[in-house]
């Protein structure tokens, strides 16, 4: 059965693509993906655009990717990063193919550095104020990354923030160490926001 692949960008419709646009193109057949990949450079060039050489790649991703990777001796199937998430091939509890997401390591590291920088500058602020701001940062992180399959990454971020806060509170006063027992008591009085799933699957309800 023959298939025709047409690559069009609506030249006559005034469509504009920003320079930082990120696209994911999905194909059922490998040969179709290779054929489209072969014409993208020329088509993008017509609009003064180009593909990033280090961020453009063809990968096998789908319900057969895992078993094919094992057969080729590659271990786990390939993953890809998009909009702050690493996307992985997975299986549901019923054994059906599904996609799981994890917070990208670079994003997790960047967010932690930002929290550390803030805590360093504001370590002498009232503890109540620091807790308020940190919870605001945690809430914003959970609102974006709080997907059903990403709870483990949320937990990692929460623990990082908790450890970072202790580090900089510990440096408020020279010669006086804030041991974990005292810090735990402080957290009882000024608790950090626990991880939660902010974006459940469609039809599963939402956090109020």
Secondary structure, DSSP 8 states (H G I E B T S, - for coil): ----------GGGT----TT-------SSHHHHHHHHHHHHHHHHTTT----TTT------STTHHHHHHHTT--S---EEETTEEEEEEE-TTS-EEEEEEE-HHHHHHHHHHHHHHHHHTTTS-HHHHHHHHHHHHHHHHHHH-BGGGHHHHHHHHHHHHHHHHHHHTTSSTT----HHHHHHHHHHS-------SB--TTS----
